[in-house]
Structure formats: structure tokens, C-alpha cells
Amino acid sequence: MSKRRSLIAALALVTLATVPAAAQRGKFEIVPEVGYTFGGGFDIDAGVYNGVPYPGGKIELDASPSYGATLGFEGKRGTYFTVSYVYQGTEIGVNWDGNPPSIDGIDPNAKGDITLHKVLFGGRQEFYKSSEQKLRPYIGGGLGFVVADPSFTDYDADSQTRFLLSINGGVRYMFGEEKRFGLQADMKGTWFWVPSGDVYLWCDYWYGCSAYEGSATIAQGTASIGAVIKF
């Protein structure tokens, strides 16, 4: 697992590092970011587990801090090509519609750990009338993949990789005459899907790591702030 995590982070951080060194100064940027990610999960129906009935509910990811970085290259004025990596360590559990039973002494409200690694390749368009403008709103989007990596003491769970879509928007405030440093506030939505008939591993402490079959959309939002550094 550790080798795979290292590969994901390395891919996201070095993709743009191979561009020509003779490129015009100020065309490249790095934006370290810290944020808060919320949402994510899907509904489950009532059923029977080991002969014991249980109510329906929703398997949910807890909201938690997230961290990452974006590398960008400016093409035409205000148009950027970007690659980003975001890490979110959180917990997963069931939000029950009723009172679930305790099976084999396991607390049905207990939660397990899960880590999401998101890699996105995309773009951003800034809106400003002149190079002197300091406050710059923008919109952007990207495509990539997410690796969901569950970690349980009592279960051997493999990570799963899924297609990822993102749409984001925000505003930047750039400092100084050359506009090489700034601050950024961003709001991003991400979606990944479990296709109909596919088998995807979602884990919670009560069920363990169980296969879920069927279509589901996992939507999350992230509010973040970052420091813009151009070079």
C-alpha cells in the first residue's frame, strides 16, 4: 500500500516538472492548499445480516481536513493547465434510519478508517481586465482518478481506483507589482461513480469490507485556502 501511495503523490507533483527550463518566468505556479472536505456516501436498503434484520440507512464518509497542492502552467493570458493532488484521511460508517442491532458484540455505530487520494488533470480560467488587477475570480475543472484506501484492523481490504470529475471556482488576490505571490480561496465539487453491475469495496466497521453491487454517485465538496507562488 505504501508504495502505491508514494507513486500517486509523485505522479501528481512531477507531471509538470519536465517542461523546458527556458520557459518565460512567471508562467509556472505552485499552490499548496489546506481545506475541509465534506459529503460522500450512498444509501443502503434494510435487510438481514446473519439472520438478524437491520434498518436501512446511508454509508457515509465523515467530513474532515484535506491537504494538497496544485501545479499550473499559464498558456494564453489567464488560461492555466493544472495538475493537482489532494489527500483526505477520514472515517466511514453507517447513518442508520432506525435502531440497528448489535451483532456478535460489534457496535453498529462504530466507524472504520479510509483514505482518499485524488489526482486531477485540468484547467482554470482567470477573469481580469489588466495585468495590474489584483483581485481575480476564476473557474476551473478537471478529470482524473481517486484511490480509496480502506484500513481496518480485522479486515484485509484492497484499495480501489475510480474515475474522478471536478468543477471548481474561487478568487485570488495577488500582491506586488509583478503579481508573483498571492492568496486563493477555492470551492470544489468532485464526483466519482460506481457503474451499474460493478463491484466496489466500501467498508464500515459493522459490515466489514463488503462488496457493493450497483450504481452509485459519490459526491464531495471541498472548501480550501492556498498560497499562490509563481516562478
BAFIVEX-536579 format. One line per 8 residues: number of its first residue (from 1); their letters; for each residue x, y, z of C-alpha. Coordinates in Angstrom, 1 decimal, always signed. Example, Ala and Ser with C-alpha at 12.3 -4.5 7.8 and 13.67 -1.06 7.14 Angstrom:
<pts>
1) AS) +12.3 -4.5 +7.8  +13.7 -1.1 +7.1
</pts>
This chain:
<pts>
1) MSKRRSLI) +0.0 +0.0 +0.0  +2.8 +2.5 +0.9  +4.5 +2.1 -2.5  +1.2 +2.8 -4.2  +0.5 +5.9 -2.1  +4.1 +7.2 -2.9  +3.5 +6.6 -6.6  +0.3 +8.6 -6.6
9) AALALVTL) +1.8 +11.6 -4.8  +4.9 +11.5 -7.0  +2.8 +11.4 -10.2  +0.8 +14.4 -9.2  +3.9 +16.5 -8.2  +6.3 +15.8 -11.0  +4.0 +15.8 -14.1  +4.8 +19.4 -14.9
17) ATVPAAAQ) +8.4 +19.3 -13.8  +9.6 +18.1 -17.2  +8.7 +21.3 -19.1  +11.6 +23.3 -20.7  +13.6 +25.3 -18.2  +13.9 +28.2 -20.7  +10.1 +28.9 -20.4  +9.2 +32.5 -19.5
25) RGKFEIVP) +9.5 +33.4 -15.9  +6.2 +33.7 -14.1  +4.4 +31.2 -16.3  +4.5 +28.5 -13.7  +3.0 +28.3 -10.3  +2.6 +26.1 -7.3  -0.4 +26.4 -4.9  -0.1 +24.4 -1.6
33) EVGYTFGG) -3.6 +24.1 -0.1  -5.4 +23.2 +3.1  -9.1 +22.6 +3.1  -12.2 +20.9 +4.6  -13.9 +18.1 +2.7  -17.5 +17.1 +3.3  -20.0 +14.7 +1.8  -19.7 +11.3 +0.2
41) GFDIDAGV) -21.7 +8.1 +0.6  -24.6 +6.1 -0.7  -28.0 +4.7 +0.5  -28.4 +1.1 +1.7  -31.6 -0.8 +2.0  -33.0 -2.6 +5.0  -32.1 -6.3 +5.0  -31.0 -9.3 +7.0
49) YNGVPYPG) -27.4 -9.9 +8.2  -26.6 -13.4 +9.7  -30.3 -13.9 +10.2  -30.8 -10.6 +12.1  -32.9 -7.9 +10.4  -31.4 -4.4 +10.3  -32.8 -1.0 +9.1  -31.8 +0.9 +6.0
57) GKIELDAS) -29.5 +4.0 +6.1  -26.6 +5.6 +4.4  -22.9 +4.6 +4.4  -21.2 +8.0 +4.8  -17.7 +9.5 +4.8  -17.1 +11.9 +7.7  -16.2 +15.5 +6.9  -12.5 +16.1 +7.7
65) PSYGATLG) -9.5 +18.3 +6.8  -7.8 +17.7 +3.5  -4.4 +18.7 +2.1  -2.8 +19.1 -1.3  -1.0 +21.1 -3.9  -1.7 +22.2 -7.5  +0.9 +22.9 -10.2  +0.0 +25.2 -13.0
73) FEGKRGTY) +1.3 +26.5 -16.3  -0.2 +29.6 -18.0  -0.9 +29.4 -21.7  -2.8 +32.3 -23.1  -3.4 +35.2 -20.6  -5.4 +33.9 -17.7  -5.7 +30.3 -19.0  -3.9 +27.7 -17.0
81) FTVSYVYQ) -3.2 +24.0 -17.4  -3.1 +22.3 -14.0  -2.4 +19.0 -12.2  -3.4 +18.6 -8.5  -3.2 +16.1 -5.7  -5.5 +16.1 -2.6  -5.2 +13.8 +0.4  -8.1 +13.2 +2.7
89) GTEIGVNW) -7.9 +10.9 +5.7  -11.4 +10.2 +7.2  -13.7 +7.7 +8.7  -16.6 +5.7 +7.2  -19.7 +4.4 +8.9  -23.5 +3.9 +8.7  -26.0 +6.6 +9.4  -29.0 +4.4 +10.3
97) DGNPPSID) -32.6 +5.2 +9.6  -33.6 +3.3 +12.8  -32.0 +1.5 +15.7  -29.7 -1.2 +14.4  -29.0 -4.4 +16.3  -25.6 -5.3 +17.8  -24.3 -8.5 +16.0  -21.6 -10.6 +17.6
105) GIDPNAKG) -20.9 -7.8 +20.1  -19.9 -5.3 +17.4  -21.1 -1.8 +17.9  -23.2 -0.9 +14.7  -22.3 +2.8 +15.1  -18.5 +2.2 +15.2  -16.5 +3.6 +12.3  -13.5 +2.5 +10.2
113) DITLHKVL) -10.7 +4.4 +8.6  -10.4 +5.2 +4.9  -8.1 +7.4 +2.9  -8.8 +9.1 -0.4  -6.1 +10.1 -2.8  -7.3 +12.4 -5.6  -5.3 +13.2 -8.7  -6.8 +15.7 -11.3
121) FGGRQEFY) -5.6 +17.0 -14.6  -7.5 +20.1 -15.8  -7.5 +23.8 -16.3  -8.5 +27.1 -14.9  -9.6 +30.4 -16.5  -9.0 +33.7 -14.6  -11.0 +36.8 -15.3  -9.3 +40.2 -15.2
129) KSSEQKLR) -9.2 +43.3 -17.3  -5.5 +44.1 -17.0  -2.3 +42.6 -15.6  -2.5 +45.3 -12.8  -5.7 +43.8 -11.4  -5.1 +42.2 -8.0  -8.4 +40.5 -7.4  -9.0 +37.8 -9.9
137) PYIGGGLG) -12.1 +35.4 -9.9  -11.8 +32.1 -11.8  -13.5 +28.9 -12.7  -12.0 +25.5 -13.5  -12.4 +21.8 -13.9  -10.6 +18.6 -14.3  -10.6 +14.8 -14.9  -8.6 +12.2 -13.1
145) FVVADPSF) -8.9 +9.4 -10.6  -9.4 +8.7 -7.0  -7.8 +5.9 -5.0  -10.0 +4.8 -2.0  -7.7 +3.0 +0.5  -9.6 +1.5 +3.5  -7.7 +0.5 +6.6  -9.2 -2.0 +9.1
153) TDYDADSQ) -7.5 -4.0 +11.9  -9.7 -7.0 +11.5  -10.2 -7.0 +7.7  -7.9 -7.2 +4.7  -9.2 -4.6 +2.3  -7.7 -3.7 -1.0  -7.7 -0.1 -2.4  -9.9 +0.7 -5.4
161) TRFLLSIN) -9.3 +3.2 -8.2  -12.2 +5.1 -9.8  -12.7 +7.9 -12.5  -13.0 +11.4 -11.0  -14.6 +14.6 -12.2  -14.2 +18.0 -10.7  -15.6 +21.6 -11.1  -14.3 +24.5 -9.0
169) GGVRYMFG) -14.4 +28.2 -8.7  -12.9 +30.9 -6.4  -11.0 +34.1 -6.2  -7.3 +35.1 -6.0  -5.7 +38.2 -4.5  -2.2 +38.9 -5.9  +0.4 +41.0 -4.2  +3.1 +43.3 -5.6
177) EEKRFGLQ) +3.8 +44.8 -9.0  +4.9 +41.5 -10.6  +2.0 +39.5 -9.0  +4.3 +36.6 -8.1  +2.6 +35.9 -4.7  -1.0 +35.7 -3.6  -3.7 +34.1 -1.7  -6.5 +31.9 -3.0
185) ADMKGTWF) -10.0 +30.9 -1.7  -11.5 +27.9 -3.6  -14.7 +25.8 -3.6  -14.5 +22.5 -5.4  -17.0 +19.7 -6.1  -15.9 +16.2 -7.0  -17.8 +13.2 -8.3  -16.9 +9.6 -8.8
193) WVPSGDVY) -19.1 +6.7 -9.8  -19.7 +3.0 -9.2  -21.1 +1.8 -12.6  -24.1 -0.5 -12.5  -23.1 -4.1 -12.1  -19.6 -3.2 -10.9  -18.3 -4.4 -7.6  -16.7 -1.8 -5.4
201) LWCDYWYG) -15.3 -2.2 -2.0  -16.8 +0.1 +0.7  -16.0 -0.6 +4.3  -17.6 +0.1 +7.6  -16.8 -1.4 +10.9  -20.1 -3.2 +11.4  -20.3 -4.8 +7.9  -16.6 -5.2 +7.5
209) CSAYEGSA) -15.3 -4.7 +4.0  -18.3 -5.8 +1.8  -18.8 -5.8 -1.9  -21.4 -3.3 -3.1  -23.0 -4.0 -6.4  -25.0 -1.4 -8.4  -24.7 +2.2 -9.5  -23.9 +5.0 -7.1
217) TIAQGTAS) -22.6 +8.5 -7.3  -20.2 +9.7 -4.6  -20.2 +13.5 -4.4  -18.0 +15.6 -2.2  -17.3 +19.3 -1.7  -14.1 +20.9 -0.5  -13.6 +24.5 +0.7  -9.9 +25.4 +0.8
225) IGAVIKF) -7.4 +28.3 +1.0  -4.0 +28.3 -0.6  -0.8 +30.3 -1.2  +0.0 +31.2 -4.8  +3.7 +31.1 -5.7  +4.7 +32.0 -9.3  +8.1 +31.3 -10.8
</pts>
